[in-house]
Amino acid sequence: MAAVEGQVIGVHSVDAWKEHVEKGKESKKLIVVDFTASWCGPCRFIAPILAEIAKTLPHVTFLKVDVDELKTVAEEWGVEAMPTFLFLKDGKLVDKVVGAQKEQLQLTISKHATADA
C-alpha cells in the first residue's frame, strides 16, 4: 500500500503498522502517529488540524491508529488517553503529545521535522 504524500494514513492492521515503522527506519523519516478513537470528541477536533499540517510536510509520515481497532499496538506503545501523538524516529519514540493541543502538536512536529531536514 503506497503512502500518499501530504496525507494522514489510516493504519488498520498490525502488519500495516509494522510495515510503516520499518519504512520509517529505512527512510529516516519522522513518523507522527495519531492514536485516536471514533468516540473521542477531542480526536475529531484535532484530526482536520493534523491533516492540514500533513499537507505542508510531505517529508514527514503521518499515521492514524484507532485504539479500538489496534488495541495491541496502543498497549505496546503505552497509549492511555486519546488523542495521543507519538513521534518516532528510527523505530524509537522521541517525543509524545497527549491531548488535542494544537500549539504543542505543531511545536513538537516542527522541532523533530526540521532536525533532519
SULUR-V389469 format. One record per pair of residues at least 12 apart in sequence whose ideal C-beta (glycine too) atoms are under 10 Angstrom apart, sorted by the first residue. I is the first residue (numbers start at 1). J is the second residue. Records with the same first field share a line. If there is no record, write none. Layout:
I: J / J
//
This chain:
1: 16 / 19 / 20
3: 19 / 20 / 23 / 27 / 29 / 58 / 61 / 62 / 63
4: 54 / 58
5: 54 / 55 / 57 / 58 / 59 / 61
6: 51 / 53 / 54 / 55 / 56 / 57 / 58 / 59 / 60 / 62
7: 51 / 54 / 55 / 58 / 61 / 62 / 64
8: 32 / 33 / 34 / 36 / 47 / 48 / 50 / 51 / 52 / 53 / 54 / 55 / 61 / 62 / 63 / 64
9: 31 / 33 / 54 / 61 / 62 / 63 / 64 / 65
10: 34 / 36 / 63 / 64 / 65 / 66 / 69
11: 33 / 34 / 63 / 64 / 65 / 66 / 69 / 70 / 73
12: 64 / 65 / 66 / 69 / 70
13: 69 / 70 / 73
14: 70 / 71 / 72 / 73 / 76
16: 63 / 65 / 70 / 73
17: 33 / 63 / 65 / 70 / 72 / 73 / 76 / 77
18: 73 / 91
20: 33 / 61 / 63 / 65 / 88
21: 33 / 61 / 63 / 73 / 88 / 90 / 91 / 92
22: 91
23: 61
24: 60 / 61 / 63 / 88 / 89 / 90 / 91 / 92
25: 88 / 89 / 90 / 91 / 92
26: 90 / 91
27: 59 / 61
28: 89 / 90 / 116
29: 59 / 60 / 61 / 88 / 89 / 90 / 113 / 116
30: 57 / 59 / 60 / 61 / 62 / 87 / 88 / 89 / 90 / 94 / 95 / 109 / 111 / 112 / 113 / 114 / 115 / 116 / 117
31: 60 / 61 / 62 / 63 / 86 / 87 / 88 / 89 / 90 / 91 / 94 / 112
32: 50 / 53 / 54 / 57 / 60 / 61 / 62 / 63 / 64 / 85 / 86 / 87 / 88 / 95 / 97 / 105 / 108 / 109 / 112 / 113
33: 61 / 62 / 63 / 64 / 65 / 73 / 74 / 77 / 79 / 83 / 84 / 85 / 86 / 87 / 88 / 93 / 96
34: 46 / 47 / 50 / 51 / 54 / 62 / 63 / 64 / 65 / 66 / 82 / 83 / 84 / 85 / 86 / 97 / 105
35: 63 / 64 / 65 / 66 / 67 / 70 / 73 / 74 / 77 / 79 / 80 / 81 / 82 / 83 / 84 / 85 / 86 / 96 / 98
36: 50 / 64 / 65 / 66 / 67 / 68 / 69 / 74 / 79 / 82 / 83 / 84 / 85
37: 65 / 66 / 67 / 68 / 69 / 74 / 82 / 83
38: 66 / 67 / 68 / 69 / 82
39: 68 / 82
40: 66 / 67 / 68 / 81 / 82 / 83 / 100
41: 82 / 100
42: 81 / 82 / 83 / 99 / 100 / 101
43: 64 / 66 / 67 / 82 / 83 / 84 / 100
44: 83 / 100
45: 83 / 100 / 102
46: 82 / 83 / 85 / 97 / 99 / 100 / 101 / 102 / 105
47: 64 / 83 / 100
49: 100 / 102 / 105 / 106
50: 62 / 64 / 83 / 85 / 100 / 102 / 105 / 106 / 109
51: 64
52: 106
53: 102 / 105 / 106 / 109 / 110 / 113
54: 109
56: 109 / 113
57: 109 / 110 / 113 / 114 / 117
59: 113 / 114 / 116 / 117
60: 87 / 109 / 112 / 113 / 116 / 117
61: 88
62: 85 / 109
63: 86 / 88
64: 83
65: 77 / 79 / 84 / 86
66: 82
67: 79 / 80 / 81 / 82 / 83 / 84
68: 82
77: 93 / 96
78: 93 / 96
79: 96 / 98
80: 98
81: 98 / 99
82: 98 / 99 / 100
83: 97 / 98 / 99 / 100 / 101 / 105
84: 96 / 97 / 98 / 99
85: 97 / 98 / 99 / 100 / 101 / 104 / 105 / 108 / 109
86: 98
87: 105 / 108 / 109 / 111 / 112 / 113
88: 112
89: 112 / 115 / 116
94: 108 / 111 / 112 / 115
95: 108 / 109 / 111 / 112
96: 108
97: 109
//
